[in-house]
Amino acid sequence: VNGIEIYSMKIDSKVTSRFAHNVITSRAVNRGNVPKEVFFDVELPKTAFITNFSMTIDGVTYPGTIKEKEAAKKQYEKAVSRGQTAGLVKASGRKTEKFTVSVNIKAASKVTFELTYEELLKRQFGKYEMFIKVKPKQLVKDFEIEVDIFEPQGITELEAEGTFITNELQNTIKKTFSGKKGHISFKPTLDQQRTCANCSQSVLDGDFTVKYDVKRTTPDNLQIVNGYFVHFFAPTNLPKLSKNIIFVLDTSGSMSGREMEQTKEAMLKILDDIKEDDFFNFILFDSEISTWKDTLIKATPENLDEARKFIRHISAQGMTNLHGGLMRGIDILNAAHEENLVPRRSASIIIMLTDGHPNVGVSNTQEIEKAVKKAIDGRYTLYNLGFGSGVDYGFLERMALENKGLARRIYPDSDAALQLQGFYDEVSNPMLIDVELNYPENEISDLTTNSFKHFYDGSEIVVAGRFVDSNQNHLSVDVRGEGADNALSYTTQQDAEQTAQALQEQKYIFGEYIERLWAYLTIEQLLEKRITATGEEKENLTAQALALSLMYKFVTPLTSMVVTKPEEDENEEGIADKPTEGTDIFTIVLYLRNQNITEILEISEVFFSCTSPSYHTYASPPTWYTSVDGDPHFIISVPQKKDAICFNINENPGMILNLINDPVTGITVNGELIGDKRANSDAKIRNSYFGKLGIANKHLDFKLTVTPETITIQNGDEKTGFTWLDSVTLQQAGLTLIINRKKNLVLSMGSGVSFAVVLHQVWKKHPLHQDFLGLYTLKSDKLSEQTHGLLGQFFRPIDFTILEIHPGSDPKKPDATMIVKNNELTVTRGWQKDYRRDPKHGVDIPCWFVHDNGAGLIDGVHTDYIVSSLF
């Protein structure tokens, strides 16, 4: 493609005792006669950690080094300041993260990319699954996937499938397994890769999945290697426990339409799967709380029929009283246990689904977390499902983890109902509750989590640890749990010799795999605990996870990989980060200073230009163009009149004005005034402009500070800084920020509201003026009706009448009488500049100018909008 030929791509996976070590090697050559950019981009499972990366160009290898995130960032920023950065992107899909690196290579040069990542394969529905994303984007002469599996317990089944596998390709998947070994290879020829006989398009585009399971003669398996052990626990043939399940469903207005229909579809399918011994109930929350029944109800055929009717009639409206809904669900479970309405040996589960933020009743998320944890008190598991990108995923995840559950994002696609149902299937068959695996305390240090609220059918519990004495080679474990009929209790033993016998085929083993498995699991759990921790505890967990990430060379949310690349004799640096669901930055792209304007810039330029023609050509209301720019010139569009009203605010430099405040979405925008460099002796009123803007989203714990020099993002306690010399696209849960170098930035929030900030740069030696900012609201209809502020109050329709147009003091600008908000005002016809398309000269917008700081037009007086700080 484009003169670059990828002539070889190999994906080599070695799995030992569920721990997978994967190496992707891609080789390319520049067939052109000029230097070309080569891209290496692969998608990895979200659960994996990258452990190594290198590039070899014409025999010279450029390795990646894993560093603490802050150190990597400093090194990177240094490169940025020298104007020599290249983007290395990590973006997030549903199950995958994208790793991209690009490099310029000379004509006829060859490059080899090699990426290594590791993960522990989880068991679900009775099988371990390994997922490989296949997307070479061109025909590859030598393409191969090779998977070697070694399981000391023995392999009972092995399958491989691809979403892109045609009948013809089916025969190219070779698989064999016997005893402890399994092997899969997929090696399609060039012709087999074609979409049709003479096509140059590749059919290889999709997911390649390997699934297998192991032999289980005992409920568990212990392995000891070089001072570390791993314990796999997955008993089979246990009687199923009955479950008590409460569905707490968000039915607020934002769930209306497709989301509500998909939720109902999923609930109806789930009702088909609920077993007769189970108990269940539905709680609905919008502004009010409603329940299907006052208590938990047995899943008899009659009750299930009645529940189906109830589900079909649910509709969505109102606000989001999430706290009230959850607390009602917990109260009903508590009452059922206290009154012995449900079996003593049963599993109690709460599944909550929401698409938004709590905004009525108790809306402070920390207070909700505290109240829920206290009410559940360790007795039930809470699973939180977040529908779409508008949720506060961090809050849902913290609350679930504090109550022994987990959070899951539901993507608002056509298969959302299947996603919901799939999650229910994972937790629908509890076999044991309160499982504990106890190890001799004096023999083991650094043990991973060893107590579990529920064990579900088809899953597996994994515990790993390090021996105090690294030469110890035996271990006995006490296992306890509560089953449907009786308590489970037994002791299991293993020594290193037994494991060694099972691991004789050394060629399958990579490195110290049990030690790495222990490190992987420990880091994963430390990062999870860190989500709910605060203060000193969080610092300690962070320090431990960071130390292990660096020691074992894992790219985790605390580390980054710095890749140094050859670029026109100057080494360039790229940086790869591990994104975190719902909180961390998903994508940062910083472009070379001297590069062409990137696609992203072009996209947002179109976005600007298509919303910028002078308002009167619009038939539909241009909700986008309420703005403040220049010497605080507020422009209020009145689409139904095909006209606009404007006013100025004359205040002293240093004053901070509240522009937008929406208590429902939690969005506020404040602006700080600056003045001219010195007072203009001819002017009666001194000019003032916005020199600093603060945009905050309380629900996302996000703050953006913009000045004519810098742009600072704050997520919780973490700060990231850019300058107007950067071109940046940054995405994270619930928001996107695009910085167009030296021009403007666009911030879009999950609810759909977007703001543009325009940079005005004046001649540096100008005797009077200095650089300033303009704010434009692009989608104000996505804010709630409770929005206020100097600009925010005008997001709701406003009407006015013009009477008696007559000559004013300036012959070109007539005066008139305006009736607005029951006030009679004298106004002047004039123009204000809209600077979005042309930051230098602006576009003239005709409007009616209201004098005296907007008196009579704005609610109250302008001094009511003065606030003490930017946030």
N, C-alpha and C positions, 0 to 999 in steps of 0.2 A: 504494500500500500504506500503510495507516494514515494516510491523509490526505496523504501525500507522493507527488507524481506526478513520475516522471522522464520529461520530455517529449522529451528529445533525448540520444542517446549516439552519439558519432562516434569511430571509431578510424582514425587517418590514419597510414599508414606510407610512408616514402620510403626506398627502398634504393638506394644508389649503390655500385657495386663491393663488394658483400657487406655493406656497413655500413648498418645499419638505424636510422632515426631515427623513433620512434613517438610520436604524441601522442594521448592519450585525453581526450576532452572530454565531460563529463556535465552536463546542465542539469536542475534540479529546481525544483518550486514547492510551497509549502505550501498545499494546498487547504482545510485545516482552519481553524477560527476561534480556535485557541490555538497558542502556539509549539510547534514539533515538532523532534525531532532528525532530521537527515538524515545518512545514511551513504553514503560513497563508498568502495566497496572493490573493488579489482581484483587480479587475479593476474598476475604478470609472470614471464617466464622467469628461472630462477636465474642464467643467464649474462649477464643485462642489468644495466646500471647506471642508476639513476634520475638524471636531470640537472636536472629542474625540477618544481616543483609550485606551484600557486596556487589560491586560492579567491576568488571574487568574489561578494559578497553585496549585493544592491540597489545595484550599481554601484561598491561599494568593494572594492578588491583587497587580499587578504592573501597576500603571497608567502612561499614557503619559502626559508630561507637554509641553505646547506651550510657546516658548520663542522667543525673537528676534533672527534672523538668526545668527548674529555675536556671541551672548552669547551662543547659542546652539552649534555653531561651536567650540568655545573655550572649552566648557565642553567636547565635543566630542574628540577634539584634545588631551586633557588631558588624556582621556581614551586610546586614540591611543598610546600616549607616554608610558603608563603603559603596552602596549601590550595586551589590553583586549577589542578589538572592535569587533562588529559584524555588518555586512552590513544590512542596511534597505534601500531598493531600491525604487526609484520612476522612472519608465520608461514611455515613452510616446508612445501611439499608435495613430491611426487617431482620434478617438473620446474619447479615454480613457487614464488614467494614472494608473500605477500599483503600488499598495502599498504592500510591502512584509516584513514580519518579521519572524524570525525563532528562536526557543528556544529549548534547550536540556531538555528532561524530563526523569525522571527515569522510570524503568520498572513499569507497572501498574498505573503510574501517569496519572492524567487527566488535560487537559488545556482548558480554555475557552478564546477565543479572541472576543473582541467586538469593532467594529469600527463604528463611527457615522459621517455622512457627510450631508451637506445641499446644496441646490441649488434652484434658481428661475427658474421654467420651462418656456421656451420661446414658444411663439405661432408662428407656421409656417404652411403655407398652411391651415389655418383655424383650427389647432389643437395644443393642448399642448402635448408635448411628454416627457415621462420619460423612460430612457434607463437603463436597469439593465443587467450587464454582468454575465452570469451563466457559471461557470466552476469548479465544485467541484473536478474533476479529479479522483473521485472514487464513488462507489455506497454509498449513505448516507441513513441510516435507517429513519431518520426523517428530510426530506428536505421540506422547505416551503417558498413560497413568499407570502406576504400578503400586500395589498395596500389599504389604506383607504383614500378616497378623500372627502374633504368638501369644497364646493363652495357656498358662500352666494347667488350668482346669480342664482343658480340652474344648474344642469348638463343636457345637451341635448343629448350627445352621449358618449359612453365609449367602448373602444375596447382593447383587449390584444392579442399579438401574439408573437411567439418565432421562431427564425430561425431554431430551433431544434425540433419543435413540429410536431410529426407524427400524423396520423389520430387517432391512439389509445390514444395519449396524449391529443388530442384536448378536449376530454370530461373532463379532469382533471382541466381545467381552468374554475373556477367558477366566473361569474361576475354578479353583480346586481347594478342597480342604480335607484333612484327615488328621485325627488325633489333635495335637496342639497347634498345628500350623494351618494357616489359610493363605491363599494367594489369589490376587485379582490383577489382570492386566487388560488394558484397553489401548489398542494401537491401530487406529484406522489409517488406511493408506490415503494418499492425496485424493484419489478418485472417490473413495468412500466419504471423504469430508465434504464433497461438493453438494450443493442443494439440488443440482440437476446435472445431466451428463456433461454439458460444456460450460457450466456456470463457474464463476470464480468466487462466488459467495460460499462461506463455510456454514455447514449445518451445525457445527459445534457451538452451541450457545444455550446454556442452561445449567441445571444442577445435576451433578453425578453423585449418587448416594450409595454408600456401602453400609449394610446392616448385618449384624451377626449376634449370636448369643453363645453362652458357654454352658458346659455340663455342670449340673448342680446335684451332687450326691449328698451334700450336707448343706445346711442353711447358709453357711458362710465359708470364706476362704482367707487364710492368713498367709502373707508372704514376707520373708525376712531377707534383706540383702544389705551387706556392708553397713550395719549399724542403723538401718532404717526399716520400718515395717509398713505394710499397708493391709488393711482389713476390709474385705468386701462382704457385705451382709445383704442377702436377698433370699429369704426363705420362700419356698413354693408350697402349693397345696394347703394353704391355711384357709380356714373358713372366713368368709367375708364378714366384716363388722357392719352393723347398721350405722347409718349416719344421720345427723340432724343438720340440715342445711338451710341457711337463711340467705335469700337473695335480696340485697339492698340496691334498688335501682333508681338512678337519676332520671326523673321525668320532667326536668325543667325545660323552658322554652327552647334552649339551644339544642336539645336532643330531638326536636321535631323533624319530620321528614324521613330521609333514608335511615338515619341512625336509629330512630325509634322503631322503624319497620324491621331493621336487621336484628335489633335486640329482641323484639317479639318473636321473630322467626327462630332465633337461637333458643329462647326460653321454651318455645313449643317443642322443639326437638329434644331439649334436656328433659322435659316432662315425660317424653316417651322412654327415657333411659332410667328414670328414678325407680328404685326397687321398692317392692311393697313393704319391706321392713323399715324403710327410711321415713323420717319425719321432715316436713319442710314448711316454709312460709315465704311470702313476698312482702317487702316493705318498699313503698314508693316515696321519694322525696322530691318536692319542688319548693314552693314557698311554704307549703304545709307538708305534714307527714301523714300518709295513709297506709293502712295495712290490709292485707287480704283477710286474714283471720287474727283473732286476738292472741292465739297460742299456736304452738307448733302442731301440725296436723299430720296424721299417718297417711302414707301415700297409697290409699286404697283406690281401686279403679274409679269409684264415684267421686272421690276428692280430686283425683287428677283431672277428671272431666270438668269439674267445677273450676279448677285452676286454669284450665285452657280457656274457658269463657272469660275469666277475669283478665288474662293476659291479652286476649284479642281486643279488649275494650280500653286498654291503657292509652292515654293521649298525653302529649307533652305541652306544658305551659308553665309560666311563672319563673321564680328565681331558684337558688340552689341551697337548701338547708341540709347540707351534707351531715353536719354534726347531729342534727335531730334524727335523721334516718338511721345512722349507725347506732346511736344510743338506744333507739327503740328496738332495733334488732338484737342488741346485746341483752336488753331487759327481758325480751321474750325468751331467749336462750337460758338466761339465769333462772327465770320462773319455771321453765320446763324441767330443769335439773332439780331445783329445790322441791318441786311438787311431784317428782318422780314420774313425770309424764312420758319420759324417754328412758330407754334401757340404760342401766348403769355402765355397761360396757358398750359404749358407742362413741363415734367420733363426731365432734361438733365443729362446724365450719361456717364462716360468714364469707360470702362473695359479694363485694361491692363493685358496681359499675358506675363511673361518672365521666362526663366529658368536659367538666369546667372547674371553676373555683368556688369554694363556699362563699356566699355573699349575703346570706340572711341568717338570722339566729346567731350562733357563735361562728364568726368568720375568721378569727385568728387561728392560723393552722397549728401554732405551737400549743395553744390551749386545747384544740381538738385532739391533738396527739396525746397530750397528758391525760385528758378525760377518758379517751378510748382505752389507753393502756391500763389505767386504774380500774375501769369497769370490766375489762376482759380478764385481767389478773392472771394471765398465763393459762387459762382454762380452755380457750378455743383458738383456732387458727383463723387469721384474717387475710383474705386474698383481695387485693385491689386491682381492678382492671381500669386502665385509663384510655378512654376512647378519643383518638385523634391527638393533635399536637397542642390543643388549647389547655390541656390539664397541667397542674403543678405536679409533675411526675416525681420530683424529689420528695414532696410531702407524702404522696401516696406510697412511695417506696419505704420511706422512714417508718410510716405508721404500720405497714404490713410486716416489715422486719422486726419491729418491736413486739409484734404479736405473733411471732413464729410462722409467718406466712411469707408471701412474696408479691411483688407488683409485676404487672405485665402490660405492655402497651398494645392496644387493639388498633390496627391501622384502618382508617376509614375508606376501605376499598370495597369492591363488589363482594369479596369473600369475608367480610367482617363477621357475619353470622357463623361461618365455619370456624373462624378464629376463636370466637366465644365458646362454641361447642367443644372445640379441641381442648381448650383450657379446662373446661369442666371434666372432660374425659380423663385428664391427667389425675384429677383429685377425686374421681367418683368412686374409687374402690379402695377405701382404707382397710388394711388387714391387721395393723397393730397400732396401739397408741402408747405414748410415753416409753419410747424405746431408749434404753441406756446400754452403752458398751463400756464396761469398766476395766481399766488396765492397772497393773500394779504401779502405784504412784512413785515409789522409790526407784523404779527401773526406767521410767519413761520421762523424757522432757519434751517440750514443744509438741503437744498433742493437738490435732485438729478437733473440730467440734465432735463431741461423742454422745450428745443426747438429742433426741429427735421427737417432736410431738406426734407425728404420724409416719407410718410406713405404708406407701401405696402399692397396690398390686402392679407388677411389671416394672417397678423402679429398683433402685439399689442404694444402700447406704454405704458410704466410703469414709473410713477413718484412717489417717496416717500419723506416724509419729517417729521420734528419734530416740534411740536408746541412750541412757546416761553413759553406759559403758559400750563403746562402739564395737567391742568384740562379742557382746552378748548375742547368742544365736537361738534362744528359745523364748516363748511367750505364752502365757495363758490369759484368757479373757473371759470375764463374766458377762453374759448377755441377758438382759431382762426386757420384758415388754408385756403389754396387756392385750390379749387376743379376744376374739368374739366369745369363746367358751371359757377360757381360763388364762392364767398368767403363763407367759413364756419365760423359762429360766434355764440356762445351761452354761457350761464352761467349755471353751474351745481351746485347743493347744496346737502349737506348731514349732518346729525347730528349723534352723537354717539349712540343715542337710536335706530335709524333705523338699524345701524350696529349690535348693541347688540341683537336686535330681530332676525337678520339674523344669529347670532352666538350662538343661545341658546344651541345647542347640544354640551355642553362643552367637552364631552369625546373625541371629535375629535381634540380639539385644543391642540397644544403642546406649552408650554412656551409663551413668548411674541412674537408671530410669526410676527406681523407687524413690531415690533422694529427690529427683526433679519433680516427681508426682507429688511428694510431700510439700516441696516448696511452692508448687503451683496452687495446691489446695489451700495451703496456709495463707498465701498472698490473697487469693480469692476471698477467703473468709475474713481476713484482716480488713480488706477494702469494704466488705459488706458491713462489718461491725462499725467501721469508721463513719458510715452513712448516718447512723443514729447517735454516735458519740458527740460529746462537746468538750471544750476546754482541754484540760491536761490529758484526759483519757484519749481524746482524738489525736493530740500531738504524739502520744506514745504509740498509738496504733499506726499513725502515719510513718513514724520513724522506723518501726519494725518492718512495715510493708516495703518501705523504700530501701532499707538495708538488704532485704532478701531479693528485691527486684534487681538491684545493682549486682549483688553477689552471683545470682543465677542468670543474669543478663536477660531479663524479661522486659518488654515494653509494656508497662502498666500505666494507669492514669497518673502515676507519680514520676514516671521516667519518660524520656524521649530518646529517639535515635537520631543522631546527627550524621548526615551523609555528606561527605565533602566530594565535590565533583570537579573535574577539569573543565574549565570554560575559558577559552581564549587566554590561555596562560595564567589566568587568575583562578584560584580555587573558589568554587561557589559552594554555598551550604544549603542543604534542605533539611527539614525537620519533620519527623513522623511522630505523632502522638496517638495514644490510645483513647478513643472517645468513651465517655460514660453515658449510659442511657439517661436521657432526660435532664442532665445537668451540664455536662462539660461541653466545650466547644466541639462541634462535629467537624467543621471544615474551616480551615484557614488557608487562603491562597494569597501569597504575596508574590507579586510579579517583578520581573527584572525591570529596573528603572528605565532601561533604554528599549524595552520591548514595545511592540505595537500595542495599540489599545486592544484590550482583550475582549473576548466575546461578552463577558459579563458586563463590561462597560457598555458595550453596544446595546445589550438587552435593556439596561436601565436608561440608556439615552432614549431609546424608543419609548420607554415607559414615560419619560419626561415629555418627549415631544408630542406623544399622542394625547397628552392631557393638557397641552398648553395653548392651543389656538384661542384667540380672543373669545371670551365666553359667549358672545351673542350668536355664534354659529351653532350653538348647541340647542337641540330640541329637548333632550332629556336633561334633568338637573345635574349640573357638574358639581357633585358633592365634594370635589377635590379642592376647591380653591379658596378656602378660608385661610388667610395667611397673615403673617406679620413680618415686615421687612423694611429696610431703610431706617429713617429716623422715626422710631416705632410707628410705621404706617400699618395700621390694621385694615385689611381688605375683607369685607364680608360679602360673599356672593349671595344674590337673591335670584335663584334661577327662574322662579315663576314670573318674575318681572323682567327677566333677561337684563338685569342691571346689578349694581353693586353699591354698597355703602362703605365709606372709609372714615377713619378717625386717627388722630395721633395721641400719644400719651407723652406729656412733657414732664419728666421727673429728673432728679439729680443722678449723676453717675454713682454706681454702687448700689442703687436701689434694686431689689429683686421683686419681680411681678409674677403672680400666678396666672399662667396662660390657659392651662387645661387641668381640670381635676375631675376624674371619674371614679366615684367610690365603688362602683360595681366591678369594673375591669381592673381597678387598682392602678390605673395609669395617671401620672401627673406630669405636667411640663411647666417648668419655671424658667424665667430668663433674667439675667443680670445686665443692667444698663452700663454702658461706657459713654464717655463724651468725646468731643474733639480734643486734640492735643492741647489747645489753649482756647480761651473764650474768644469768639469773633466779635470785635467791638461794635461792628455795624448791626449785628443781629439782636433783636429784642429777646428772642428765646434761644437758649443755647441748644445746639443739636445733641441728640442722644440716640444711641443704637444699642442693639443687643450684642454684647461681647462674650457672653457665656450662656449656654443653654443646658438645662438638666432635665433629662427624660427618665422617668422611673416607672417600673412595673412592680408594685408591691408583691403581687402574687408570685412572680418569678424571682423575687429577690434580686432584681436587676436594675442597675443605674448606668446611664450613659451621660458623660459630661463632654460637651463640645465647646472648644474655644477656636479662635482663628488660627491657632498653632497646633493644638493637639486634640485627640479624640480618646477618651478613657472609658473602658468598660469595666464595670464592677459586678461580679457574680458572687453574692455572699461576701466572703472576705477576699476573694481572689480578684486581682486587678490586671488588666491587659491594656497596654498603651500603644497608640498609633499616631502618626502625624499625617498632615494633608499631602505629604509626598508619597504616601502608600496607596496602592490600589488593593483593596481587600474585599473578599466575600467571606462572611462569617455566619455560620448557621449554628443554632443550638435549639434545644427543645423550646418551641413556642416563639422563636423570633429569628429574623434574618437581618443582617446589617451589610450594606454594600457601600464601600467608600470609593468614589470616583475621584482619582487623584486631582488635587488642586481645584475641584469643581463643587462637588456636593456629596451628601451621603443620604441613603434611604434606609430607614429602619421600619421593618414590618413586624407586627406582633401576631401571635397565634390567632387572636380574635379577628384578624383581617385589617385592623387599623394600621395605616402607614403614615410616617412623617418624612418629609424631605428637609434637610438643612443645607442651605446654599452658602458657600463661602464667598465673601466679597473682599478682594485684595486691592488696596489702593497703592499708588506709587509710594515706595518706602520713604522717600524724602519729602512727601507732601507736608507742607507747613501746618496743615490743619487737621485733615482727616486721618483716621486709622482703620485697620481691617475690622470687619464686623460680620454678623451672621443673619440669615433670614430663615424663618420656619414656615413650612407649607404643610397643611394637613391634607393627605391624599385620599384617605377613605374614612372620613369622620363619621359616616353612618354606622360604622362598626362599634362606636362607643355607645354607652347607655344613655337613656333619656335623662339620667340624673347628672349628666356632665355639666360642669360650670367652669368659671374662670373667664378672663378677659376675652379669650377666643372661644372657649368651650361652650359658653352660653349661646353662641350663634350657630351651633351645629344643628339645632332644631329650627324648623322653618320660621322665618320672620317676615312680616308683611309691612308695607308702608304705602302712604299715598303722597303724591307731590301736587301741591297747589301753587297758583300765582308765581310762575317763573318770571323774574324781572331782572334788569341789569344790575350787576354788582359793582364793587369797587374796581375790579379788573374787567375790562370790556370783553375779554375772551372767556370769562368765567361767570355766568349768570348765577344769581341767588334764587332761592325758592323757599317755600314753606313745606316742611315735611311733617306728616302726622304718623308717629310711630310709637307703639306702646302707650297710646292715649296721651302722648306729649306732642306739643306743637313746637317744632324747632326751625330755626333759620339755617339753611344748608347752602353750600356752594358747589356748583358743578365743576369738577376738576379731573385730574388724572393721577393715578398712582402706578408705580412700576411693578410689574410681575417679572422677577428675575430668574425664573426657573430655566427657561430655554437659553437665555443670554445673560449670564451673571454680570457681564461688563456693562451693557447698555440697557437691558431690560425691555419689556414690552409694555406700552402704555395701556392701562385699563381705565376706561372712563368710569367715574363713580360720583356719588353725592357725598360731599365732605361734611361731617358733623364737627362743629367747633368745640372748644372748651373741654378737651380730654374726653370726648364722647358723652358729655353730660346729656341726660335724657334718653340716650340710646342704650348705654350699658346699665345693668342693674346696679343700683346704689351709686357710689362715687368712685373714681378711679383709685383713691387711696385705700379703699376696702381690699384691693387686690395686692397690696404690698405684703410680702412674706419675709420671714427673718433669714431663711437659708435656702440654698438651691434645692435641697432634698428634705 
